[in-house]
Amino acid sequence: MAGSRWSLRNIYLYVVCLITLIMVIVGAATAVRAVVDLVYPDPGYYMERPLDEDGKPMYSDEEWERQQQVQKDSTLRYAVLSLVGSLSYVFIAGPIYLYHWRKIESEKDVRPEPVAPAAA
């Protein structure tokens, strides 16, 4: 059974490869999305400047600009965190995938010859 292609060890190696390959694909796809968010950010959903009962702005010009800048900075921070998280999937799962896949490939080459049945 140890030399069998579908031994418990080989099934384990294939399952680990499948899971880590999916992690690398998802990480790469979300990294591309994060890069696009950094290069072409969402314009945001900016509301009109709120007014009080007298029709005067509730915030000074400086305060309103500061709030708009805080929203832009928050969007940028989210995109950077998303990129870092996505790349961590790729850089952690990628080597694990490669290690296990190389194990599978190296064990294919060392497969023992089948033993012929003894003549009666």
N, CA, C and O atoms as CSV, one atom per row, in Angstrom:
chain,resi,resn,atom,element,x,y,z
A,1,MET,N,N,0.828,-1.193,0.000
A,1,MET,CA,C,0.000,0.000,0.000
A,1,MET,C,C,0.865,1.247,0.000
A,1,MET,O,O,0.457,2.276,-0.538
A,2,ALA,N,N,2.066,1.179,0.600
A,2,ALA,CA,C,2.930,2.353,0.685
A,2,ALA,C,C,3.369,2.815,-0.702
A,2,ALA,O,O,3.555,4.014,-0.912
A,3,GLY,N,N,3.538,1.900,-1.650
A,3,GLY,CA,C,3.949,2.261,-2.997
A,3,GLY,C,C,2.774,2.639,-3.882
A,3,GLY,O,O,2.973,3.073,-5.016
A,4,SER,N,N,1.578,2.485,-3.396
A,4,SER,CA,C,0.382,2.771,-4.183
A,4,SER,C,C,0.244,4.266,-4.438
A,4,SER,O,O,0.622,5.092,-3.608
A,5,ARG,N,N,-0.294,4.590,-5.583
A,5,ARG,CA,C,-0.514,5.995,-5.925
A,5,ARG,C,C,-1.540,6.627,-4.995
A,5,ARG,O,O,-1.454,7.823,-4.715
A,6,TRP,N,N,-2.494,5.866,-4.515
A,6,TRP,CA,C,-3.556,6.394,-3.661
A,6,TRP,C,C,-3.381,5.970,-2.211
A,6,TRP,O,O,-4.352,5.623,-1.539
A,7,SER,N,N,-2.162,5.997,-1.737
A,7,SER,CA,C,-1.933,5.712,-0.323
A,7,SER,C,C,-2.431,6.900,0.495
A,7,SER,O,O,-2.674,7.979,-0.046
A,8,LEU,N,N,-2.576,6.694,1.776
A,8,LEU,CA,C,-3.050,7.753,2.666
A,8,LEU,C,C,-2.113,8.961,2.615
A,8,LEU,O,O,-2.565,10.105,2.659
A,9,ARG,N,N,-0.828,8.706,2.523
A,9,ARG,CA,C,0.154,9.794,2.456
A,9,ARG,C,C,-0.012,10.607,1.182
A,9,ARG,O,O,0.029,11.836,1.222
A,10,ASN,N,N,-0.198,9.937,0.056
A,10,ASN,CA,C,-0.376,10.653,-1.206
A,10,ASN,C,C,-1.687,11.432,-1.233
A,10,ASN,O,O,-1.746,12.533,-1.779
A,11,ILE,N,N,-2.725,10.868,-0.651
A,11,ILE,CA,C,-4.003,11.597,-0.589
A,11,ILE,C,C,-3.815,12.870,0.236
A,11,ILE,O,O,-4.310,13.935,-0.131
A,12,TYR,N,N,-3.099,12.750,1.348
A,12,TYR,CA,C,-2.799,13.922,2.173
A,12,TYR,C,C,-2.045,14.975,1.354
A,12,TYR,O,O,-2.396,16.155,1.380
A,13,LEU,N,N,-1.017,14.546,0.635
A,13,LEU,CA,C,-0.221,15.487,-0.156
A,13,LEU,C,C,-1.077,16.183,-1.215
A,13,LEU,O,O,-0.950,17.391,-1.413
A,14,TYR,N,N,-1.950,15.433,-1.900
A,14,TYR,CA,C,-2.816,16.029,-2.918
A,14,TYR,C,C,-3.826,17.000,-2.303
A,14,TYR,O,O,-4.103,18.051,-2.882
A,15,VAL,N,N,-4.369,16.665,-1.156
A,15,VAL,CA,C,-5.341,17.558,-0.499
A,15,VAL,C,C,-4.659,18.859,-0.066
A,15,VAL,O,O,-5.215,19.942,-0.249
A,16,VAL,N,N,-3.468,18.753,0.501
A,16,VAL,CA,C,-2.733,19.961,0.892
A,16,VAL,C,C,-2.431,20.811,-0.341
A,16,VAL,O,O,-2.557,22.035,-0.296
A,17,CYS,N,N,-2.037,20.177,-1.431
A,17,CYS,CA,C,-1.764,20.915,-2.671
A,17,CYS,C,C,-3.025,21.620,-3.178
A,17,CYS,O,O,-2.964,22.774,-3.601
A,18,LEU,N,N,-4.147,20.938,-3.135
A,18,LEU,CA,C,-5.396,21.541,-3.600
A,18,LEU,C,C,-5.758,22.759,-2.757
A,18,LEU,O,O,-6.081,23.818,-3.296
A,19,ILE,N,N,-5.704,22.611,-1.455
A,19,ILE,CA,C,-6.089,23.716,-0.570
A,19,ILE,C,C,-5.145,24.903,-0.739
A,19,ILE,O,O,-5.599,26.042,-0.850
A,20,THR,N,N,-3.847,24.650,-0.760
A,20,THR,CA,C,-2.909,25.764,-0.879
A,20,THR,C,C,-2.956,26.396,-2.265
A,20,THR,O,O,-2.742,27.601,-2.390
A,21,LEU,N,N,-3.227,25.625,-3.297
A,21,LEU,CA,C,-3.370,26.199,-4.637
A,21,LEU,C,C,-4.584,27.126,-4.699
A,21,LEU,O,O,-4.523,28.197,-5.303
A,22,ILE,N,N,-5.675,26.715,-4.078
A,22,ILE,CA,C,-6.861,27.576,-4.028
A,22,ILE,C,C,-6.540,28.856,-3.256
A,22,ILE,O,O,-6.967,29.941,-3.649
A,23,MET,N,N,-5.788,28.732,-2.160
A,23,MET,CA,C,-5.416,29.917,-1.392
A,23,MET,C,C,-4.556,30.872,-2.223
A,23,MET,O,O,-4.735,32.088,-2.149
A,24,VAL,N,N,-3.633,30.333,-3.006
A,24,VAL,CA,C,-2.786,31.171,-3.852
A,24,VAL,C,C,-3.625,31.871,-4.917
A,24,VAL,O,O,-3.419,33.055,-5.186
A,25,ILE,N,N,-4.561,31.159,-5.521
A,25,ILE,CA,C,-5.403,31.755,-6.567
A,25,ILE,C,C,-6.268,32.866,-5.981
A,25,ILE,O,O,-6.360,33.949,-6.559
A,26,VAL,N,N,-6.897,32.609,-4.850
A,26,VAL,CA,C,-7.735,33.627,-4.213
A,26,VAL,C,C,-6.884,34.823,-3.787
A,26,VAL,O,O,-7.291,35.970,-3.974
A,27,GLY,N,N,-5.720,34.566,-3.223
A,27,GLY,CA,C,-4.828,35.650,-2.816
A,27,GLY,C,C,-4.378,36.497,-3.996
A,27,GLY,O,O,-4.327,37.723,-3.898
A,28,ALA,N,N,-4.055,35.853,-5.103
A,28,ALA,CA,C,-3.625,36.598,-6.290
A,28,ALA,C,C,-4.768,37.427,-6.864
A,28,ALA,O,O,-4.570,38.576,-7.260
A,29,ALA,N,N,-5.956,36.848,-6.906
A,29,ALA,CA,C,-7.105,37.581,-7.446
A,29,ALA,C,C,-7.459,38.790,-6.578
A,29,ALA,O,O,-7.748,39.865,-7.105
A,30,THR,N,N,-7.441,38.626,-5.277
A,30,THR,CA,C,-7.766,39.757,-4.410
A,30,THR,C,C,-6.628,40.774,-4.381
A,30,THR,O,O,-6.872,41.957,-4.140
A,31,ALA,N,N,-5.390,40.339,-4.622
A,31,ALA,CA,C,-4.277,41.289,-4.720
A,31,ALA,C,C,-4.447,42.168,-5.956
A,31,ALA,O,O,-4.198,43.372,-5.907
A,32,VAL,N,N,-4.867,41.567,-7.053
A,32,VAL,CA,C,-5.125,42.359,-8.267
A,32,VAL,C,C,-6.220,43.384,-7.990
A,32,VAL,O,O,-6.109,44.542,-8.392
A,33,ARG,N,N,-7.260,42.962,-7.312
A,33,ARG,CA,C,-8.354,43.883,-6.962
A,33,ARG,C,C,-7.848,45.022,-6.068
A,33,ARG,O,O,-8.239,46.174,-6.255
A,34,ALA,N,N,-6.987,44.706,-5.103
A,34,ALA,CA,C,-6.452,45.727,-4.208
A,34,ALA,C,C,-5.558,46.718,-4.961
A,34,ALA,O,O,-5.582,47.916,-4.679
A,35,VAL,N,N,-4.776,46.217,-5.912
A,35,VAL,CA,C,-3.934,47.108,-6.710
A,35,VAL,C,C,-4.807,48.050,-7.536
A,35,VAL,O,O,-4.501,49.236,-7.659
A,36,VAL,N,N,-5.881,47.528,-8.093
A,36,VAL,CA,C,-6.802,48.375,-8.853
A,36,VAL,C,C,-7.424,49.426,-7.935
A,36,VAL,O,O,-7.586,50.576,-8.343
A,37,ASP,N,N,-7.770,49.057,-6.721
A,37,ASP,CA,C,-8.312,50.029,-5.764
A,37,ASP,C,C,-7.300,51.114,-5.429
A,37,ASP,O,O,-7.675,52.266,-5.213
A,38,LEU,N,N,-6.017,50.754,-5.385
A,38,LEU,CA,C,-4.985,51.752,-5.110
A,38,LEU,C,C,-4.764,52.692,-6.299
A,38,LEU,O,O,-4.602,53.900,-6.124
A,39,VAL,N,N,-4.760,52.126,-7.506
A,39,VAL,CA,C,-4.500,52.913,-8.704
A,39,VAL,C,C,-5.723,53.741,-9.105
A,39,VAL,O,O,-5.597,54.897,-9.509
A,40,TYR,N,N,-6.889,53.143,-8.990
A,40,TYR,CA,C,-8.126,53.804,-9.389
A,40,TYR,C,C,-9.106,53.723,-8.216
A,40,TYR,O,O,-9.996,52.874,-8.204
A,41,PRO,N,N,-8.938,54.613,-7.227
A,41,PRO,CA,C,-9.757,54.506,-6.016
A,41,PRO,C,C,-11.221,54.857,-6.265
A,41,PRO,O,O,-11.568,55.586,-7.195
A,42,ASP,N,N,-12.047,54.317,-5.408
A,42,ASP,CA,C,-13.474,54.612,-5.438
A,42,ASP,C,C,-13.662,56.092,-5.105
A,42,ASP,O,O,-13.099,56.583,-4.126
A,43,PRO,N,N,-14.455,56.811,-5.918
A,43,PRO,CA,C,-14.626,58.238,-5.627
A,43,PRO,C,C,-15.346,58.477,-4.307
A,43,PRO,O,O,-15.314,59.585,-3.772
A,44,GLY,N,N,-15.979,57.468,-3.794
A,44,GLY,CA,C,-16.644,57.610,-2.496
A,44,GLY,C,C,-18.070,58.098,-2.641
A,44,GLY,O,O,-18.536,58.458,-3.722
A,45,TYR,N,N,-18.716,58.094,-1.541
A,45,TYR,CA,C,-20.096,58.542,-1.487
A,45,TYR,C,C,-20.138,59.767,-0.594
A,45,TYR,O,O,-20.434,59.684,0.598
A,46,TYR,N,N,-19.842,60.878,-1.185
A,46,TYR,CA,C,-19.776,62.121,-0.432
A,46,TYR,C,C,-21.145,62.778,-0.419
A,46,TYR,O,O,-21.780,62.963,-1.458
A,47,MET,N,N,-21.576,63.121,0.767
A,47,MET,CA,C,-22.865,63.780,0.888
A,47,MET,C,C,-22.667,65.283,0.800
A,47,MET,O,O,-21.558,65.798,0.943
A,48,GLU,N,N,-23.757,65.956,0.566
A,48,GLU,CA,C,-23.703,67.413,0.544
A,48,GLU,C,C,-23.390,67.912,1.947
A,48,GLU,O,O,-23.669,67.238,2.938
A,49,ARG,N,N,-22.835,69.044,2.011
A,49,ARG,CA,C,-22.489,69.639,3.294
A,49,ARG,C,C,-23.756,69.924,4.090
A,49,ARG,O,O,-24.637,70.636,3.609
A,50,PRO,N,N,-23.862,69.373,5.314
A,50,PRO,CA,C,-25.087,69.561,6.094
A,50,PRO,C,C,-25.261,71.016,6.542
A,50,PRO,O,O,-24.299,71.724,6.844
A,51,LEU,N,N,-26.517,71.422,6.571
A,51,LEU,CA,C,-26.866,72.788,6.978
A,51,LEU,C,C,-27.683,72.745,8.257
A,51,LEU,O,O,-28.377,71.766,8.531
A,52,ASP,N,N,-27.597,73.812,9.036
A,52,ASP,CA,C,-28.410,73.888,10.251
A,52,ASP,C,C,-29.773,74.484,9.902
A,52,ASP,O,O,-30.089,74.659,8.726
A,53,GLU,N,N,-30.590,74.801,10.928
A,53,GLU,CA,C,-31.953,75.299,10.689
A,53,GLU,C,C,-31.972,76.646,9.957
A,53,GLU,O,O,-32.934,76.963,9.258
A,54,ASP,N,N,-30.920,77.421,10.120
A,54,ASP,CA,C,-30.862,78.740,9.488
A,54,ASP,C,C,-30.320,78.670,8.067
A,54,ASP,O,O,-30.260,79.692,7.384
A,55,GLY,N,N,-29.925,77.493,7.612
A,55,GLY,CA,C,-29.382,77.351,6.272
A,55,GLY,C,C,-27.888,77.590,6.201
A,55,GLY,O,O,-27.320,77.665,5.111
A,56,LYS,N,N,-27.248,77.710,7.348
A,56,LYS,CA,C,-25.800,77.909,7.379
A,56,LYS,C,C,-25.117,76.547,7.498
A,56,LYS,O,O,-25.670,75.621,8.091
A,57,PRO,N,N,-23.909,76.429,6.932
A,57,PRO,CA,C,-23.182,75.156,7.063
A,57,PRO,C,C,-22.905,74.828,8.522
A,57,PRO,O,O,-22.553,75.701,9.315
A,58,MET,N,N,-23.070,73.541,8.866
A,58,MET,CA,C,-22.836,73.104,10.247
A,58,MET,C,C,-21.347,73.015,10.561
A,58,MET,O,O,-20.953,73.097,11.724
A,59,TYR,N,N,-20.519,72.848,9.534
A,59,TYR,CA,C,-19.084,72.705,9.728
A,59,TYR,C,C,-18.362,73.837,9.019
A,59,TYR,O,O,-18.815,74.334,7.987
A,60,SER,N,N,-17.235,74.235,9.585
A,60,SER,CA,C,-16.403,75.236,8.914
A,60,SER,C,C,-15.774,74.589,7.683
A,60,SER,O,O,-15.778,73.367,7.538
A,61,ASP,N,N,-15.244,75.416,6.815
A,61,ASP,CA,C,-14.604,74.898,5.601
A,61,ASP,C,C,-13.455,73.961,5.937
A,61,ASP,O,O,-13.277,72.926,5.294
A,62,GLU,N,N,-12.674,74.331,6.950
A,62,GLU,CA,C,-11.527,73.498,7.322
A,62,GLU,C,C,-11.986,72.147,7.877
A,62,GLU,O,O,-11.418,71.106,7.547
A,63,GLU,N,N,-13.013,72.176,8.716
A,63,GLU,CA,C,-13.526,70.930,9.301
A,63,GLU,C,C,-14.121,70.027,8.225
A,63,GLU,O,O,-13.933,68.811,8.260
A,64,TRP,N,N,-14.827,70.606,7.284
A,64,TRP,CA,C,-15.437,69.822,6.203
A,64,TRP,C,C,-14.355,69.192,5.329
A,64,TRP,O,O,-14.459,68.021,4.965
A,65,GLU,N,N,-13.332,69.948,4.995
A,65,GLU,CA,C,-12.230,69.414,4.200
A,65,GLU,C,C,-11.497,68.313,4.963
A,65,GLU,O,O,-11.096,67.307,4.378
A,66,ARG,N,N,-11.325,68.507,6.263
A,66,ARG,CA,C,-10.666,67.487,7.081
A,66,ARG,C,C,-11.465,66.188,7.073
A,66,ARG,O,O,-10.887,65.105,6.977
A,67,GLN,N,N,-12.780,66.288,7.172
A,67,GLN,CA,C,-13.616,65.086,7.149
A,67,GLN,C,C,-13.540,64.378,5.799
A,67,GLN,O,O,-13.530,63.149,5.738
A,68,GLN,N,N,-13.486,65.151,4.724
A,68,GLN,CA,C,-13.356,64.558,3.396
A,68,GLN,C,C,-12.001,63.849,3.255
A,68,GLN,O,O,-11.913,62.769,2.672
A,69,GLN,N,N,-10.951,64.473,3.797
A,69,GLN,CA,C,-9.625,63.871,3.722
A,69,GLN,C,C,-9.544,62.597,4.575
A,69,GLN,O,O,-8.901,61.626,4.178
A,70,VAL,N,N,-10.183,62.601,5.724
A,70,VAL,CA,C,-10.214,61.400,6.574
A,70,VAL,C,C,-10.886,60.252,5.832
A,70,VAL,O,O,-10.436,59.110,5.927
A,71,GLN,N,N,-11.949,60.535,5.101
A,71,GLN,CA,C,-12.629,59.488,4.340
A,71,GLN,C,C,-11.733,58.949,3.229
A,71,GLN,O,O,-11.695,57.739,3.006
A,72,LYS,N,N,-11.016,59.819,2.531
A,72,LYS,CA,C,-10.098,59.370,1.481
A,72,LYS,C,C,-8.967,58.537,2.076
A,72,LYS,O,O,-8.591,57.505,1.519
A,73,ASP,N,N,-8.426,58.985,3.205
A,73,ASP,CA,C,-7.346,58.238,3.862
A,73,ASP,C,C,-7.820,56.861,4.320
A,73,ASP,O,O,-7.074,55.885,4.244
A,74,SER,N,N,-9.042,56.788,4.785
A,74,SER,CA,C,-9.609,55.519,5.225
A,74,SER,C,C,-9.740,54.552,4.051
A,74,SER,O,O,-9.455,53.362,4.188
A,75,THR,N,N,-10.167,55.057,2.912
A,75,THR,CA,C,-10.288,54.227,1.710
A,75,THR,C,C,-8.918,53.711,1.274
A,75,THR,O,O,-8.778,52.542,0.914
A,76,LEU,N,N,-7.917,54.576,1.305
A,76,LEU,CA,C,-6.563,54.180,0.936
A,76,LEU,C,C,-6.025,53.129,1.907
A,76,LEU,O,O,-5.409,52.150,1.486
A,77,ARG,N,N,-6.255,53.332,3.198
A,77,ARG,CA,C,-5.788,52.376,4.205
A,77,ARG,C,C,-6.416,51.013,3.996
A,77,ARG,O,O,-5.735,49.992,4.098
A,78,TYR,N,N,-7.706,50.986,3.703
A,78,TYR,CA,C,-8.386,49.714,3.462
A,78,TYR,C,C,-7.786,49.002,2.247
A,78,TYR,O,O,-7.601,47.785,2.274
A,79,ALA,N,N,-7.483,49.745,1.194
A,79,ALA,CA,C,-6.908,49.134,-0.010
A,79,ALA,C,C,-5.523,48.564,0.285
A,79,ALA,O,O,-5.189,47.480,-0.193
A,80,VAL,N,N,-4.714,49.280,1.065
A,80,VAL,CA,C,-3.372,48.790,1.412
A,80,VAL,C,C,-3.473,47.540,2.286
A,80,VAL,O,O,-2.752,46.569,2.059
A,81,LEU,N,N,-4.354,47.556,3.275
A,81,LEU,CA,C,-4.528,46.375,4.131
A,81,LEU,C,C,-5.018,45.175,3.326
A,81,LEU,O,O,-4.597,44.045,3.571
A,82,SER,N,N,-5.896,45.421,2.379
A,82,SER,CA,C,-6.389,44.347,1.525
A,82,SER,C,C,-5.257,43.763,0.683
A,82,SER,O,O,-5.166,42.547,0.516
A,83,LEU,N,N,-4.396,44.629,0.156
A,83,LEU,CA,C,-3.262,44.166,-0.643
A,83,LEU,C,C,-2.292,43.343,0.204
A,83,LEU,O,O,-1.832,42.287,-0.231
A,84,VAL,N,N,-1.985,43.811,1.391
A,84,VAL,CA,C,-1.065,43.082,2.278
A,84,VAL,C,C,-1.656,41.722,2.655
A,84,VAL,O,O,-0.951,40.713,2.642
A,85,GLY,N,N,-2.946,41.695,2.989
A,85,GLY,CA,C,-3.588,40.427,3.332
A,85,GLY,C,C,-3.587,39.450,2.172
A,85,GLY,O,O,-3.349,38.257,2.361
A,86,SER,N,N,-3.851,39.945,0.979
A,86,SER,CA,C,-3.870,39.085,-0.208
A,86,SER,C,C,-2.494,38.525,-0.517
A,86,SER,O,O,-2.346,37.342,-0.824
A,87,LEU,N,N,-1.489,39.385,-0.432
A,87,LEU,CA,C,-0.131,38.912,-0.714
A,87,LEU,C,C,0.358,37.943,0.351
A,87,LEU,O,O,1.192,37.084,0.064
A,88,SER,N,N,-0.141,38.066,1.568
A,88,SER,CA,C,0.253,37.105,2.602
A,88,SER,C,C,-0.264,35.711,2.258
A,88,SER,O,O,0.414,34.719,2.524
A,89,TYR,N,N,-1.462,35.625,1.667
A,89,TYR,CA,C,-1.953,34.322,1.204
A,89,TYR,C,C,-0.993,33.732,0.178
A,89,TYR,O,O,-0.645,32.553,0.247
A,90,VAL,N,N,-0.571,34.555,-0.768
A,90,VAL,CA,C,0.295,34.074,-1.838
A,90,VAL,C,C,1.659,33.660,-1.292
A,90,VAL,O,O,2.171,32.596,-1.642
A,91,PHE,N,N,2.251,34.496,-0.433
A,91,PHE,CA,C,3.602,34.226,0.040
A,91,PHE,C,C,3.676,33.163,1.127
A,91,PHE,O,O,4.749,32.610,1.369
A,92,ILE,N,N,2.575,32.869,1.780
A,92,ILE,CA,C,2.577,31.795,2.775
A,92,ILE,C,C,2.132,30.478,2.147
A,92,ILE,O,O,2.784,29.451,2.335
A,93,ALA,N,N,1.032,30.499,1.407
A,93,ALA,CA,C,0.510,29.260,0.825
A,93,ALA,C,C,1.330,28.794,-0.376
A,93,ALA,O,O,1.407,27.593,-0.636
A,94,GLY,N,N,1.943,29.720,-1.109
A,94,GLY,CA,C,2.721,29.354,-2.294
A,94,GLY,C,C,3.861,28.396,-1.995
A,94,GLY,O,O,3.939,27.337,-2.619
A,95,PRO,N,N,4.745,28.724,-1.066
A,95,PRO,CA,C,5.832,27.785,-0.753
A,95,PRO,C,C,5.337,26.450,-0.179
A,95,PRO,O,O,5.933,25.406,-0.440
A,96,ILE,N,N,4.272,26.482,0.584
A,96,ILE,CA,C,3.719,25.223,1.117
A,96,ILE,C,C,3.231,24.353,-0.029
A,96,ILE,O,O,3.462,23.144,-0.045
A,97,TYR,N,N,2.546,24.983,-1.001
A,97,TYR,CA,C,2.101,24.248,-2.185
A,97,TYR,C,C,3.297,23.654,-2.929
A,97,TYR,O,O,3.297,22.468,-3.260
A,98,LEU,N,N,4.312,24.473,-3.189
A,98,LEU,CA,C,5.473,23.997,-3.945
A,98,LEU,C,C,6.177,22.840,-3.232
A,98,LEU,O,O,6.584,21.872,-3.874
A,99,TYR,N,N,6.320,22.937,-1.923
A,99,TYR,CA,C,6.972,21.870,-1.164
A,99,TYR,C,C,6.214,20.547,-1.329
A,99,TYR,O,O,6.810,19.514,-1.636
A,100,HIS,N,N,4.893,20.592,-1.122
A,100,HIS,CA,C,4.110,19.363,-1.196
A,100,HIS,C,C,4.034,18.834,-2.628
A,100,HIS,O,O,4.038,17.621,-2.834
A,101,TRP,N,N,3.964,19.716,-3.611
A,101,TRP,CA,C,3.887,19.260,-4.998
A,101,TRP,C,C,5.215,18.612,-5.406
A,101,TRP,O,O,5.223,17.613,-6.124
A,102,ARG,N,N,6.317,19.174,-4.956
A,102,ARG,CA,C,7.618,18.558,-5.262
A,102,ARG,C,C,7.757,17.198,-4.595
A,102,ARG,O,O,8.375,16.291,-5.152
A,103,LYS,N,N,7.183,17.053,-3.400
A,103,LYS,CA,C,7.175,15.744,-2.747
A,103,LYS,C,C,6.432,14.720,-3.604
A,103,LYS,O,O,6.902,13.598,-3.790
A,104,ILE,N,N,5.287,15.110,-4.117
A,104,ILE,CA,C,4.503,14.206,-4.975
A,104,ILE,C,C,5.304,13.840,-6.218
A,104,ILE,O,O,5.389,12.667,-6.581
A,105,GLU,N,N,5.887,14.835,-6.866
A,105,GLU,CA,C,6.637,14.590,-8.094
A,105,GLU,C,C,7.868,13.717,-7.842
A,105,GLU,O,O,8.181,12.844,-8.652
A,106,SER,N,N,8.563,13.941,-6.738
A,106,SER,CA,C,9.758,13.143,-6.471
A,106,SER,C,C,9.394,11.697,-6.140
A,106,SER,O,O,10.160,10.785,-6.449
A,107,GLU,N,N,8.249,11.477,-5.523
A,107,GLU,CA,C,7.847,10.112,-5.191
A,107,GLU,C,C,7.305,9.371,-6.405
A,107,GLU,O,O,7.272,8.140,-6.407
A,108,LYS,N,N,6.880,10.092,-7.433
A,108,LYS,CA,C,6.452,9.424,-8.666
A,108,LYS,C,C,7.630,8.738,-9.331
A,108,LYS,O,O,7.500,7.638,-9.867
A,109,ASP,N,N,8.782,9.394,-9.293
A,109,ASP,CA,C,9.968,8.863,-9.960
A,109,ASP,C,C,10.567,7.667,-9.227
A,109,ASP,O,O,11.275,6.874,-9.849
A,110,VAL,N,N,10.313,7.509,-7.935
A,110,VAL,CA,C,10.923,6.464,-7.126
A,110,VAL,C,C,9.953,5.314,-6.896
A,110,VAL,O,O,10.120,4.559,-5.939
A,111,ARG,N,N,8.963,5.165,-7.732
A,111,ARG,CA,C,7.971,4.114,-7.563
A,111,ARG,C,C,8.621,2.736,-7.795
A,111,ARG,O,O,9.297,2.542,-8.806
A,112,PRO,N,N,8.429,1.791,-6.882
A,112,PRO,CA,C,9.060,0.469,-7.037
A,112,PRO,C,C,8.424,-0.317,-8.187
A,112,PRO,O,O,7.252,-0.150,-8.523
A,113,GLU,N,N,9.261,-1.183,-8.772
A,113,GLU,CA,C,8.780,-2.055,-9.858
A,113,GLU,C,C,7.809,-3.089,-9.289
A,113,GLU,O,O,8.021,-3.591,-8.185
A,114,PRO,N,N,6.740,-3.414,-10.035
A,114,PRO,CA,C,5.837,-4.450,-9.548
A,114,PRO,C,C,6.530,-5.825,-9.526
A,114,PRO,O,O,7.300,-6.166,-10.424
A,115,VAL,N,N,6.241,-6.576,-8.505
A,115,VAL,CA,C,6.864,-7.899,-8.339
A,115,VAL,C,C,6.018,-8.923,-9.093
A,115,VAL,O,O,4.804,-9.005,-8.904
A,116,ALA,N,N,6.681,-9.702,-9.950
A,116,ALA,CA,C,5.982,-10.719,-10.722
A,116,ALA,C,C,5.659,-11.903,-9.794
A,116,ALA,O,O,6.465,-12.254,-8.932
A,117,PRO,N,N,4.493,-12.507,-9.971
A,117,PRO,CA,C,4.167,-13.652,-9.141
A,117,PRO,C,C,5.126,-14.835,-9.412
A,117,PRO,O,O,5.550,-15.066,-10.544
A,118,ALA,N,N,5.436,-15.542,-8.377
A,118,ALA,CA,C,6.358,-16.690,-8.478
A,118,ALA,C,C,5.718,-17.805,-9.291
A,118,ALA,O,O,4.519,-18.063,-9.182
A,119,ALA,N,N,6.531,-18.456,-10.102
A,119,ALA,CA,C,6.033,-19.556,-10.934
A,119,ALA,C,C,5.837,-20.802,-10.055
A,119,ALA,O,O,6.673,-21.128,-9.212
A,120,ALA,N,N,4.728,-21.472,-10.273
A,120,ALA,CA,C,4.438,-22.644,-9.470
A,120,ALA,C,C,5.003,-23.893,-10.012
A,120,ALA,O,O,4.826,-24.958,-9.420
